[in-house]
Amino acid sequence: MTSVQVALAGTGRPGRPGGTETERRSFLLQRVQPAMTGLIDGSLSTLAPIFAVALATHQPHYAFFAGLATAIGAGVSMAFSEGLSDTGEFTGRGSPYLRGAITGLGTCLGGIVHTLPFLIPQYRTALVVALVTIALELLVLAVIRWRFFGTGFLRSFASIALGGAIIVAVSAALGAVS
């Protein structure tokens, strides 16, 4: 039994853990993978603009609007990218419209979650709450990877955290330049 099969063994619902191998694979390819792609992209790609603006201006509301615009723009971009990348006919990845919608919504959600703390008017408080929120996001992403893809939790967390750390370092450097 593969690590994916082990991770998915259990509930008997079609297309979810416990269904047939084909149903489990379809569920992973058509629902979980697009959602995971969107959540990771939204969580990571929106960090740079949000933190660059926050660190450059010390104005949380500017960071909020930068994050909101970035999350929405990234969501639309990822929806089109996923929807246009594969018809699903040859790969078995399902409807491009559904995959695009799942990926786009996941991307927007991933970006919005750590944007919301910048509604707090106090600069330092907003930064601390945003950083805590990002840590929680990374934990959730690692749990999803562990649960559905059989990837080790620590390895998943370290991989995602490394990407986030690189992006935060770049945005901090850009924010400090201004």
N, C-alpha and C positions, 0 to 999 in steps of 0.2 A: 504494500500500500504506500502510495506517495505521500509526501508531507501535506499536500493539498487535500488528498483524500482523508487523511487522519484529521486534519483541521475541520473538515466539513462533515464528518460522520456524526449522525445523531438524531435529527428531529423528524425525518420522514416527509417533510413538506416538499412538493414538487419544485424543482429549480433551486432549492435551498439545501442545507445540510440534510443528508439522509435520503435524498431522491436518487434517481439513477445517476450513473457517472455522466451521461450526456446532459441531464438536467443540471447537475452541479457545475459542470464546465460552462454551460450556457449562462447560468446565473453569474458565475465569476466573470466571464468575458463581456456579457451584455449589461450587467448592472454594477457589480462591485468594482471592477477595474476602471470603468469610466468615472464612477463616483470617487474612487481613490485618486485617480489622476487629477480630477478637478480640485479635490480638497487639498492635495499636496501643492498643486500649482497655486491655488488661491492663498494658501497659508504662507508660501515662500515668496511668490513673485510680488506680493503687495508690501512686503516688509521694507524694501529699499525706499520706495517713494514716501511711505508713511514716516519712517524714521528719519530720512533725510530732511523732510519738511519740518518735522517736530524738532529735530536738533538744530536746524538752521534758524528757525523762527522763534522757538520757545513758546509757540502759540498752538495749544491743543486743537482749537477749532480749525486751523489751517490743515493740520495733520489729518483731522477727521475728514474734511472734504477731499483731500488728496487720496486718502484711503478709500473713501466711498467711490470716487470717480475711477480709481484704479481697479477696485473689486468689480464694479459693474462692467467696465471696459474689458477687463481680463475675462470675465464670465462670458460676455458676448463673443469675444475672440476665440476662446476655447470651445464654445458651443459650435461655432462655424468650423473651426479646425477639426474637431472630432467628427462632426457630421459630414464633412467633405472629404475626410481622409480615407474612407473605406465604405463601400456600399453594404458590406456585410455578407454579400452573396457568396464569396469565395472563402472568407475567413470564418464564417459562422458567428460573427460578432453582433448580429441582429440589426435592427433598424437604425440607420444612421441618424434619423431624427430623434429617436429616443436616446441613443447614446450621446448625441450632441446636447440634448436638453439636460441629461444627467450630469455630464461633464461641466456644462456651463453653470448650472445651479450649484454644483459642488465648488467650482472655482469662486463664484460670487460669495457663497457662504464662508469658504475658507478665508477670504479677504475681509469680509465684514466683521467677523467675530473679534479679531484683534484691532479693528478700527473703532469699535464702539467705546472702548475706554477713553478715547480722545474727545468724547463728549463731556468728560470731567474738565472743568475749567482750570484747575490747578495743574500746572505743567508737570511737576515732579510726581504728583499723585497719579496723573494720567499715564506717565511713563512706567511707573511701577506696576500699575494695574495691567497695562498692555503687556509688559514682560511676563507677568504671572499668567495672563491669558495665553500667551504664546507657548509657555511651558506646558500648560494644560492641553493645548492643541497638539503639541508634539507627542504627548502621552497618548492622546486619543488616536492619532494617526498610527503610532506604533502598535497599539492594541488592535486596530483594524487590520494592519498588515499581518500581525501574529495570528489573529483569529481566522482570517480568510485565506491567507497565502502560506501559512505554516512557516513564516519567517520568524526567527528568534526575536523575542521582544527587545532585548538589549541591542541586538544588531540593528533592528528596525529603528529604534530610538536614536542610536548613535548616527545612523545614516541620515535621518531626517534632521537631527540637531546640527550635524556638520553643515548641511546645506543652509540651514537657517543662520548659523554662526557666520558663514562666509558672507551672506547677504547683509546681515546686520553690520558686520565690519566694514563692508563697502559703503553702506548708507551712512554709518557713523563718520567715516572719512569724508564723504561728500558733504555731510551736514556741518562738519567742523571747518571745512574750507571757506564756507561763506561767513 
